[in-house]
Structures are given as C-alpha cells and as structure tokens.
Amino acid sequence: MRSKIQIDRALCIGCGACVSACEEGAIALVDGKATLVNEAHCDGLGKCLPKCPVDALTLMEHASTAEEPKGCADGCPGAALRELRPLASSAQVQKGESPSCLAQWPVQIALLPIQAPYYANADILVAADCASYAYGSFHDDYMRGRITMIGCPKLDDGDYSGKLAEILKRNEIQTLTVARMEVPCCTGIEHAVKAAVMASGKEIPVTVSVITTDGKAVV
C-alpha cells in the first residue's frame, strides 16, 4: 500500500496553496481546481494538507499497481539472511582497491527481517539508495562498522517507519545514521527514521547526513 493525496474538487476553491506547498510538483491547478497531475511524484508525506483552507485534501492508501518481481515471493534466495565479513582479496590489495563494507544481506528495507543476529548492539545506517552512487567514499565513510538499510521514499510502496519501529523495539540498536540526498523527496527517509525512534519508545541517537547531487556530504 502507498499513501497518495486525494483532492475533493467540489470543495477546492482554487487558491493554489497546495500547489505551492508540493515540493514534488505533483499538484497543479487545472481549470481552476487543484489536481493531482503526477501520482508517481506524490511522496505521500502530506505536507500540503495543512495548507488547504477548506480541507479539500486527504491522504488515501492505494494498492500498488506494480507487478511483484518474479522469484521475489517468500523464500526467495535473493532475500535469504546472511551475515557478511568482507575481506580484501590479495588481488584487490595489489591494486589498492577497498573491499566491500557491506555487513549483511539483504539490504532493502522491504526485505530486511524484524529480528536478526546482526542487529545485536548494532549501529544502523539507513540510506537513500541514490546516496551510494553520488558519494564516492560511501562504503568507507558510511557503511563501515554499520548494518546497512536502503530504500527510496519516493519510489517504494508504503511508509518505512512502522517496520523500522519494530526493528528498534525488538533489538538493541546503539545508533542510527541517516544518509539521504538533498532532493526534497528524500526527506521522507529521514522523517521515517525519526518517527520510528519515537514509536519505539527508546532513546536512540540519530545523525543525519545530506548528500548533494555533486557528491558532497553536509553533516
């Protein structure tokens, strides 16, 4: 399920407040009424809701229309839990290459288990999947010594906060680091982590690092 804005055109007065509030450009005025013109761009965070003076906007859950990838049902080998201890091969050492710092599999938030041995007293990295491509030293600077969880708040279905909250409740997590892109839609992953900490009832330190599209980190 995924939350999207629903607009009651009968209530809409065409003031355009929601259009200005939508950082994704998903809403536009069409024939003098607010209209969701690009559903794929709606991040489902609802920042536009409080801007509407006549309460014409609501958040509604919609079933995903995307086909589930074949082979990714329960028991999929690609989602099998694995704890990794990556080491540099002799060939990598000779070439001066760095080994992977990925400590576990899977990494997608949607596929991660609620409980796993590698969560014990772990430092967690929750990252937007684009961040590793934008930031050149992502493995060494962010992944090393952490359990990595990745996702895209814009393209993935649903809200991560519920699942993350369950992980935090059932495991002893030491710290949380969020690495997200500077683009507005990526704030969703930061909000989800902070909401999860609050829902867990635990006091877990959260550090947020913003990666610019030209590869710089703003902590």
N, C-alpha and C positions, 0 to 999 in steps of 0.2 A: 504494500500500500504506500501511496505517496500523497502528501498534502499539497493542494493547489488552491489558489484563490477562486472563489465563485462570486460573481457580481450580479446583483439584482438590478437589472437595467430600469425596472419600474421605479425603484427608489432613487436611483442615481440622478443627481442634479447637474452633472457635467462640470463640476468645479475644477477638476483636474488635479486635486490634491494627491490622489493615489498615484497618478502618473508621475508626479514629481518625486514621490516617496519611493517608487520602484527603481532600485539601482540597476536592475537587470534589463529594463526596457521591455518587460513582458506585458505592460498595460499601456493602452493608448486610447485617446478619445476618438470614437467612430460615430459619426452622425450625432455628435454632442453628448455621447454617453461613454462611460468608461467600459473598455472591452479588453478581455484577456486575448491579446493578439498572438502571443507566442507561449504556449503552455510549457514547452521544453525549457524556457528561460525562467519560469517561475520557480524560485527556490523554496517556496512553502514556509518561509520564516514569518510571514505575516506582518512585516514592518509597515505595510501600507494600511493595515486595518485601523489603527488609532487615528489616522489622518482623515478618514472619511467622516464628515459631519452628520451624515444621515444613516450610518451603519448599513451601507449597501454592500459591504464586503464581508465574506465569511471564508473560513478555511474548511475545505472539504477533503476527505480522503478518497482517493481514486485508485482502483486496481491498476497495477502496471499492465501495459499492453505489450510490453516486450516479451518475446518468447524466451523461455528459460533455455540456456545453452545446453545442448545435448551432452550427456555424461556428467552433468553437474547436480544431479539429484543426490539424495542422501547416500552416503557410501562412496562418493566419487573419489577415486585415488588421488586426484589433484588437491583434495581438501583434507587428506589424511594428516593427522597431527604428527609433527616431527620437531624434535629439539636439535638444533644445529650448533656445531662448534667449528666454524670455518677456520681453516689454516691456509697460509700461503704455500703453494707448491714450490718446488725447487725452481721450476721454470719461471714462475712469477717473481721469485726473489731475484733471479738473474736479470730479469727485465726491469726490475724496480717497480713492479705492479703491486697494488694493495689488494689483499684478499677481501671477499665479501664480509660485511659485518652483520649480516642477517642471522639472528639467533634462533629463529623458529619458523615453522611453516604450519598453517597458511598465514598470510599477512592481511588479506582483505577483511575488513571489519565484519562484513556479512558472513564470512566463512569461519571466523575465529570461534573457538569453544568458549563457554562461560567459565569453565574451570580447566586448568592445565598445570602440570608441574612447573612449567617455566614462568608462571605468574608469581611464584612464591618469592616474596620480598623483592619484587622486580621494579625497575624503573621503566616506565612505559613511554614510548614515542607514538603519538597519534598524528599522522601526517597526511596532508593532501597529496594524492598520488603524483600530481604535477611537480611537486617540490623537488623530488629527487632528480628530475630532468633539468630543472632550472639552476640548481645549486651544485656546483662541480664536486665539492668535497662532502656530499651528503652522508655517505657511509661513515666516514671518519668523524665528522663533526656532530652528527645527529644519531646515527644508528648504533654506533659502538657502545656496548655495555647496556643496551636497552632492548626491550621487546618491542617490535615494530608493528604498528597497526595502520593501515592505509585505507583511504576512501575518497570519494568525490561527493561533497554535499549537494552538488548541482545535478549530477547525472545518476547517482544511486537512488534507489527507491527507499522511502521511509526515513525516519529520524534515528540517528545513531545513539542518542542519549539513553534510551531505555536499555539497550544491550550493554553499553559501556557501564551504566549504573550497576547492572547485575554483576559484571566482572569485578567492579570495585567493591561491591558488597561481599562477595564470596571469596575474595583473595586479598592477601596482604600486599598492597601496592604501595611503594615508597614515594615515588614522584611521578608526575605527568608532564611531558613536554609536548607542546603542540607546534608543529611546523606547517604553516599554511602559506598560500600565495597571497599577494597583495590585492588581487581582484576581489570585488565586493562579495561575489557568491561564495567565496572561500571562508567568509566569516562564519558560515554555518557549522564548520567543523570545530571551530573554537567555542561557539555557543553550546554545541552538543556536549563537549567535554566538561565545560563548567556546569551545565545543567546536570550531568551525570554525577559529578562530585557532590553537588547539593543533594541530589536524590539518594545518594549512597549513605548520607549521614556521617561521612568520615571527613577528616581534615587532611587532605592530600595536596601538597604544593603543586601549583600549575604554573609552568613557564611557557609563554607564547613567543614564538619567533616567526616573523613575517619575511617571506622570501619575495624579492622583487622579480619581475619578469626578465630583468637583465642579470639575474644571478647573484644579487647581494642579499645578505641577511640583516634584518633590522630586529634587534632583540629588545 
